[in-house]
Amino acid sequence: MQTVVITGGTDGLGKGLALHYLRQGAHVIAVGSTAGKGQALLAEAETIPTGRAGFVRSDLTSVAASQDLVERLAEDHPVVDKLILCAQRYRLFGDRVTTREGFEHSFALAYLSRFVLSHGLHDALRAARRPVIMNVGTPGVPLGRIHWDDLQLTRAYSGTKATLQSFRANDLLGVAFGVLHAGSGVSYIGYNPGVVSTGMPESLPQPLRAAAKAFFAMFATSVPRATAPLTALLDDPPAEPFTAYWRKRRLSPAGRAFARQDALRLHDLTRELIPR
């Protein structure tokens, strides 16, 4: 029985992947912040006799909580076949928000939690037969940059700037992971699913919420349809340490978005930022 860990596994695309792997007979551990959604997933999983579901509640905006989650998962599951990183909460509007540890919210949730889980579960992953990490984000979108002189965006903050920086940071996270863990057998995939029909518009203010819902209704891919190319990659991952995809299209590793020097620079800066 494979062990599949999914952050954001109680909602949207993460939940769709959780249900898929339960049907495939896997042991799925869904990580989320809302107990009600976790219990709803477990109730739905009871109708799927082929797999085994677990729910872990964790505040992934907290580095300490992410590190505790790694310790708990590694202790309970010495072998992890798949780590799928989907947890995201868009804050495109409003004032700058910091976590209790002092990190800008998007940087903490969308990037730091993925950094901690990726590197922290490396040993459990490399113990698997065909281990893979999938970081679901926006590789291939030429927007946003790393603000090297102000990673926490204390000056000239905007929610859009923060969100886009977290996307670019995840591109570099995958590159650095591939460099630092080359030869370990763990395949790291940056994956852009395109526009998927999830509850994301609910987080937007009106009238943008209504416009986003209308756009999603016309152009978004359904969750079941969006999971197919993801699971194809997860079940047969590339041999290379790092690859990036926009849906089914493999992206070139050339270009600034995947610059090795920038990736290692961000890795070193991140190690300085977080404890342990």
BELVENKA-V224226 format. One record per backbone hydrogen bond with DSSP energy under -1.0 kcal/mol. NH is the residue of the N-H (numbers start at 1). CO is the residue of the C=O. Records with the same first field share a line. If there is no record, write none. Layout:
NH=CO, CO
This chain:
4=27
5=82
6=29
7=84
8=31
9=31
11=8
15=11
16=12
17=13
18=14
19=15
20=16
21=17
22=18
23=19
24=20
25=22
26=21
27=2
28=52
29=4
30=54
31=6
32=56
38=34
39=35
40=36
41=37
42=38
43=39
44=40
45=41
46=42
47=44
48=45
52=26
54=28
56=30
58=32
60=58
62=59
66=62
67=63
68=64
69=65
70=66
71=67
72=68
73=69
74=70
75=71
76=72
77=73
80=124
81=3
82=3
83=132
84=5
85=134
86=7
99=103
102=99
105=97
108=104
109=105
110=106
112=107
113=108
115=111
116=112
117=113
118=114
119=115
120=116
121=117
122=119
125=121
126=122
128=125
132=81
133=187
134=83
135=189
136=85
137=191
141=138
143=141
148=146
150=147
153=150
162=158
163=159
164=160
165=161
166=162
167=163
168=164
169=165
170=166
171=167
172=168
173=169
174=170
175=171
176=172
177=173
178=174
179=175
180=176
181=177
184=181
187=131
188=241
189=133
190=243
191=135
192=245
197=221
198=196
202=199
203=200
204=201
209=205
211=207
212=208
213=209
214=210
215=211
216=212
217=213
218=214
219=215
220=216
221=195
226=222
227=223
231=227
232=228
233=229
234=230
235=231
243=188
245=190
246=249
247=192
249=246
251=244
258=255
259=256
263=259
264=260
265=261
266=262
267=263
268=264
269=265
270=266
271=267
272=268
273=269
274=270
